[in-house]
């Protein structure tokens, strides 16, 4: 009942928009400009709804201990480049400064779950963009913290100059459905599941996440995740 109460509005809102826009579009089928406008809005609402459904499915899998973490070779720097490209454009549209810094990263290929790492970074950066006003700044720092035996420890630090969080919210931030208050959901949207899923994914990978935030100043998330080294990938330390 708690789940349905929290999610019904979030699911219904984009679904109503899709149904309504399809109905209107049927009457403008010969107007190319109008059709393009409606299809663009339908596309946006569809992606929002898909994101909510994915969160629901992930949360269900986590609660039933059915979410599995893959361990496959992937191109680490390509993953960072793809994520950066998405959010650079979003920040540019919102007039937010965006910067990616890399410190001591010598490994270009890693063993791990690239899709889940992408999901973690996308969740953290989506929140940063959502809660950072125009003329603000978002910074991502990727640090190769250490190499031990067959493990490489990567640290991701995502900082923003957004609205920040109260101490009370920081204590319950990673619980499902938690947001600052009801106005947050109305103003910014979201299921309230993203950070709970993010924390669970990080812990399933053997990592950890911490948050530091000051109201009206900004927020910094620090994520540490261990990855396997790729055999035969020999990189000379600088």
C-alpha positions, 0 to 999 in steps of 0.5 A: 500500500505504501508503494502504490501510494508513492508510485501511483502519481509518478506513473499516472502523470507521464501515462496521462500525457502520452494518452492525451497527446496521442489523442490530440495528434490524431486530429493534426495528422496532416500538420507536420510541425504540430505532429513533430511537436507532439511526438517530441513530447510523447518521446519525453514522457515515454522515457520518463515513464520507462525510467520509473518502470526500470526503477520499480523493477530494479527495486523489486529485484533488489528486495528479492535478492535477484539482482545480479552484478556482471563481471565482464571486460569493458572500456572504462574511459569510453564509459566515462566519455559517453556519460560526460557527453550526455551531461555536458549537453544537458548542462549546456542547455541549463547554463551550468558549468560541467567539468570532468577531472581524472586523477592517476587513472592508468587503467583503460580497461576494467572487469566489472558491470559497465551497465550498472556503473553507467546507471550509478553515474547517471543517477548521481548526475541526473540529480545534480542537474535537477537540483542545480540552478542556472549559472551553477557548477557540476564537477565529476572527479575520477580517481584511481585510488589504489591497486591491490593484487587483482583489484583496482579501486576507483573513486567517483566524486560528484559535486554540485553547487545546487540547493543542498540538503538538510541534515535530516534528509541526509540521514534518510536519503538512501531509504526508498521514496525519500525526498525533502518534502512533497514539493520536491516531487511536484517541482522536480519529479522522480520516483524517490527510488534512484538513490536507494537503488544506487546505494544497493548497486554500489554495495553489491559491487563491494563498494561504498557511497557517502554524501556531504551536503550544505543547504543552499551551498551544494552536495558532494557524493563520494563513491568507491568501487573495486574493479577487476584488472584485465589480464594482459592489459599492461600499463606502465605507472607514470 
